[in-house]
Amino acid sequence: MVEELETVVDRFVYGRGLEREEVEEIARMRDRIERERGGGEDEEVRIKTGRGGLVDVEFLVQMLQLRHGHAHPSIRVRSTRAAIPELARAGLLPADEADALATGWAFLRALENRIRLERNAPVEAMEADPEALLSLARRLGYAGADAEAVAALTADHARHRATIRQIYDRCFAEARR
């Protein structure tokens, strides 16, 4: 009974792949989330919903799964972390981009989890306060002088976000063709 249900769900979800218009709709949904919940340039950086955040990785991975899952059953995995290498093995994502996405996603999840532990509450953003950033940097293992640790954390965060967004933009542009 469970296997039959799984087969029906797989056929429904992955049956034909996504058309260009459906890819565009996914991109529009992501743009709306970014506009409404991503924070502005002068606001604190949103770990999940901001540009280059966790939602970029999740939308990208799910778009590729929906678009190609009918032809590549191996990419039909539930977790983002497990899907990224499967997309690379299937030839749907270059290995270097898969590595960068996986590394960036892991960095952002570690950041989110560490802040959640410190605040004992759900996290939306990384604070800009140098003292809070120093505490966060130390807890994430950044060494060196205080200013160096904070600078290294913020540089890594900016680098991962930029890389994630670059890959997201490239993949969505390619899927729209």
Sine and cosine of phi, psi and omega as CSV:
sin_phi,cos_phi,sin_psi,cos_psi,sin_omega,cos_omega
0.00,0.00,-0.72,0.70,0.01,-1.00
-0.91,0.42,-0.67,0.74,0.02,-1.00
-0.89,0.46,-0.63,0.77,0.03,-1.00
-0.90,0.45,-0.68,0.73,0.03,-1.00
-0.89,0.46,-0.69,0.72,0.05,-1.00
-0.86,0.52,-0.66,0.75,0.01,-1.00
-0.89,0.45,-0.68,0.73,0.02,-1.00
-0.90,0.43,-0.71,0.71,0.01,-1.00
-0.89,0.46,-0.72,0.69,0.01,-1.00
-0.86,0.51,-0.69,0.73,0.03,-1.00
-0.89,0.46,-0.66,0.75,-0.01,-1.00
-0.93,0.38,-0.73,0.69,-0.09,-1.00
-0.97,0.24,-0.69,0.72,-0.14,-0.99
-0.94,-0.34,0.09,1.00,-0.16,-0.99
-0.78,0.62,-0.67,0.74,-0.12,-0.99
-0.74,-0.67,-0.08,1.00,-0.08,-1.00
0.99,0.15,0.05,-1.00,-0.01,-1.00
-0.99,-0.17,0.61,-0.79,0.13,-0.99
-1.00,0.01,0.25,-0.97,-0.04,-1.00
-0.81,0.59,-0.67,0.74,-0.02,-1.00
-0.90,0.43,-0.57,0.82,0.02,-1.00
-0.95,0.31,-0.60,0.80,0.08,-1.00
-0.89,0.45,-0.68,0.73,0.03,-1.00
-0.88,0.48,-0.62,0.79,0.03,-1.00
-0.91,0.42,-0.64,0.76,0.06,-1.00
-0.88,0.48,-0.70,0.72,0.02,-1.00
-0.89,0.46,-0.63,0.78,0.04,-1.00
-0.91,0.42,-0.63,0.78,0.05,-1.00
-0.88,0.47,-0.69,0.72,0.01,-1.00
-0.90,0.43,-0.68,0.73,0.03,-1.00
-0.86,0.52,-0.65,0.76,0.00,-1.00
-0.91,0.41,-0.69,0.73,0.04,-1.00
-0.86,0.50,-0.69,0.72,-0.01,-1.00
-0.90,0.44,-0.68,0.73,0.02,-1.00
-0.90,0.44,-0.70,0.71,-0.12,-0.99
-0.99,0.10,-0.50,0.86,-0.11,-0.99
-0.75,-0.66,0.04,1.00,-0.11,-0.99
-1.00,0.08,-0.19,0.98,-0.05,-1.00
0.98,0.19,0.45,-0.89,0.02,-1.00
-1.00,-0.03,0.01,-1.00,-0.01,-1.00
-0.89,0.45,-0.53,0.85,-0.06,-1.00
-1.00,-0.07,-0.01,1.00,-0.02,-1.00
-0.99,-0.11,0.13,-0.99,0.06,-1.00
-0.88,0.48,0.43,-0.90,-0.09,-1.00
-0.99,0.12,0.82,-0.57,0.01,-1.00
-0.99,0.12,0.89,-0.45,-0.06,-1.00
-0.92,0.40,-0.65,0.76,-0.04,-1.00
-1.00,0.05,-0.84,0.55,-0.24,-0.97
-0.99,-0.12,-0.17,0.98,0.00,-1.00
-0.96,0.29,0.20,-0.98,0.01,-1.00
-0.84,0.54,0.81,-0.58,-0.02,-1.00
0.98,0.21,0.29,0.96,-0.03,-1.00
-1.00,0.00,-0.14,-0.99,-0.02,-1.00
-0.85,0.53,-0.59,0.81,-0.02,-1.00
-0.91,0.41,-0.56,0.83,0.07,-1.00
-0.86,0.51,-0.72,0.69,-0.01,-1.00
-0.90,0.44,-0.72,0.70,-0.05,-1.00
-0.91,0.41,-0.69,0.72,0.03,-1.00
-0.90,0.44,-0.67,0.74,0.00,-1.00
-0.89,0.46,-0.77,0.64,-0.02,-1.00
-0.87,0.49,-0.71,0.70,-0.03,-1.00
-0.93,0.37,-0.59,0.80,0.06,-1.00
-0.88,0.48,-0.72,0.70,0.01,-1.00
-0.90,0.43,-0.62,0.78,0.04,-1.00
-0.90,0.44,-0.73,0.69,-0.01,-1.00
-0.92,0.39,-0.59,0.81,-0.04,-1.00
-0.95,0.30,-0.59,0.81,-0.13,-0.99
-0.88,-0.48,-0.04,1.00,-0.06,-1.00
-0.88,0.47,-0.46,0.89,0.03,-1.00
-0.90,0.43,-0.56,0.83,-0.04,-1.00
-0.99,-0.13,-0.27,0.96,-0.07,-1.00
-0.74,-0.67,0.99,0.12,-0.02,-1.00
-0.85,0.53,-0.42,0.91,-0.04,-1.00
-0.91,0.42,-0.35,0.94,-0.03,-1.00
-1.00,0.01,-0.01,1.00,-0.03,-1.00
-0.99,0.12,0.88,0.47,0.02,-1.00
-0.93,-0.37,0.45,-0.89,-0.14,-0.99
-0.99,0.13,-0.56,0.83,-0.09,-1.00
-1.00,-0.02,0.61,-0.79,0.04,-1.00
-0.87,0.50,-0.71,0.70,-0.03,-1.00
-0.85,0.53,-0.67,0.74,0.00,-1.00
-0.97,0.23,-0.48,0.88,-0.05,-1.00
-0.95,0.31,-0.56,0.83,-0.09,-1.00
-0.85,0.53,-0.80,0.60,0.02,-1.00
-0.91,0.41,-0.50,0.87,0.05,-1.00
-0.91,0.40,-0.62,0.78,0.06,-1.00
-0.89,0.46,-0.61,0.79,0.04,-1.00
-0.94,0.35,-0.70,0.71,0.01,-1.00
-0.87,0.49,-0.53,0.85,0.01,-1.00
-0.99,0.15,-0.06,1.00,0.00,-1.00
0.98,0.20,0.30,0.95,-0.03,-1.00
-1.00,-0.10,-0.16,0.99,0.02,-1.00
-0.55,-0.83,0.81,-0.58,0.02,-1.00
-0.84,0.55,0.57,-0.82,-0.07,-1.00
-0.83,0.55,-0.66,0.75,-0.02,-1.00
-0.92,0.39,-0.58,0.82,0.04,-1.00
-0.95,0.31,-0.62,0.78,0.05,-1.00
-0.88,0.48,-0.69,0.72,0.04,-1.00
-0.88,0.48,-0.70,0.72,0.00,-1.00
-0.90,0.43,-0.66,0.75,0.04,-1.00
-0.90,0.44,-0.71,0.70,-0.02,-1.00
-0.89,0.45,-0.68,0.74,0.01,-1.00
-0.92,0.40,-0.71,0.71,0.02,-1.00
-0.90,0.44,-0.68,0.73,0.02,-1.00
-0.88,0.47,-0.70,0.71,0.02,-1.00
-0.89,0.45,-0.65,0.76,0.03,-1.00
-0.88,0.48,-0.76,0.65,-0.03,-1.00
-0.91,0.42,-0.61,0.79,0.05,-1.00
-0.91,0.41,-0.66,0.75,0.04,-1.00
-0.89,0.46,-0.68,0.73,0.04,-1.00
-0.87,0.49,-0.76,0.65,0.01,-1.00
-0.87,0.50,-0.72,0.69,-0.02,-1.00
-0.90,0.43,-0.64,0.77,0.01,-1.00
-0.90,0.43,-0.70,0.71,0.01,-1.00
-0.91,0.41,-0.64,0.77,0.03,-1.00
-0.87,0.49,-0.68,0.74,0.03,-1.00
-0.89,0.45,-0.66,0.75,-0.01,-1.00
-0.92,0.38,-0.61,0.79,-0.05,-1.00
-1.00,-0.03,-0.27,0.96,-0.08,-1.00
0.82,0.57,0.65,0.76,-0.02,-1.00
-0.37,-0.93,0.33,-0.94,0.07,-1.00
-0.85,0.53,0.49,-0.87,-0.10,-1.00
-0.89,-0.45,0.69,-0.73,0.11,-0.99
-0.91,-0.42,-0.55,0.83,-0.16,-0.99
-0.60,-0.80,0.35,-0.94,0.11,-0.99
-0.99,-0.11,0.79,-0.62,-0.03,-1.00
-0.93,0.38,0.37,-0.93,0.04,-1.00
-0.99,-0.15,-0.13,0.99,-0.03,-1.00
-0.90,0.44,0.85,-0.53,-0.05,-1.00
-0.84,0.54,-0.59,0.81,0.01,-1.00
-0.92,0.40,-0.69,0.72,0.03,-1.00
-0.91,0.41,-0.63,0.77,0.02,-1.00
-0.92,0.40,-0.60,0.80,0.03,-1.00
-0.90,0.43,-0.72,0.69,0.03,-1.00
-0.86,0.51,-0.71,0.71,0.02,-1.00
-0.89,0.45,-0.72,0.70,0.00,-1.00
-0.86,0.51,-0.70,0.71,0.00,-1.00
-0.90,0.44,-0.68,0.73,-0.02,-1.00
-0.92,0.38,-0.42,0.91,0.05,-1.00
-1.00,0.01,0.01,1.00,0.10,-0.99
0.99,-0.11,0.18,0.98,0.03,-1.00
-0.97,0.22,0.75,-0.66,-0.05,-1.00
-0.94,-0.34,-0.06,-1.00,0.03,-1.00
0.99,-0.11,-0.08,-1.00,0.03,-1.00
-0.88,0.48,0.37,-0.93,-0.07,-1.00
-0.80,0.61,-0.78,0.63,-0.04,-1.00
-0.90,0.44,-0.59,0.81,0.02,-1.00
-0.92,0.40,-0.66,0.75,0.00,-1.00
-0.90,0.43,-0.70,0.72,0.02,-1.00
-0.90,0.43,-0.68,0.73,0.01,-1.00
-0.89,0.45,-0.65,0.76,0.00,-1.00
-0.91,0.41,-0.68,0.74,0.04,-1.00
-0.88,0.47,-0.76,0.65,-0.04,-1.00
-0.92,0.39,-0.56,0.83,0.05,-1.00
-0.92,0.39,-0.69,0.72,0.04,-1.00
-0.89,0.47,-0.68,0.73,0.01,-1.00
-0.87,0.49,-0.74,0.67,0.00,-1.00
-0.89,0.45,-0.65,0.76,-0.01,-1.00
-0.90,0.43,-0.72,0.70,0.01,-1.00
-0.90,0.44,-0.68,0.74,0.00,-1.00
-0.89,0.46,-0.69,0.72,-0.01,-1.00
-0.91,0.43,-0.67,0.75,0.00,-1.00
-0.91,0.41,-0.72,0.69,0.02,-1.00
-0.85,0.53,-0.72,0.69,-0.05,-1.00
-0.92,0.38,-0.58,0.82,0.03,-1.00
-0.89,0.46,-0.70,0.72,0.02,-1.00
-0.92,0.39,-0.69,0.73,0.05,-1.00
-0.84,0.55,-0.78,0.63,-0.02,-1.00
-0.87,0.49,-0.68,0.73,-0.01,-1.00
-0.90,0.44,-0.72,0.69,-0.04,-1.00
-0.92,0.39,-0.65,0.76,0.01,-1.00
-0.94,0.33,-0.60,0.80,0.05,-1.00
-0.90,0.44,-0.67,0.74,0.01,-1.00
-0.91,0.42,-0.64,0.77,-0.03,-1.00
-0.95,0.33,-0.33,0.95,0.00,-1.00
-1.00,0.09,-0.19,0.98,-0.02,-1.00
-0.96,0.26,0.00,0.00,0.00,0.00
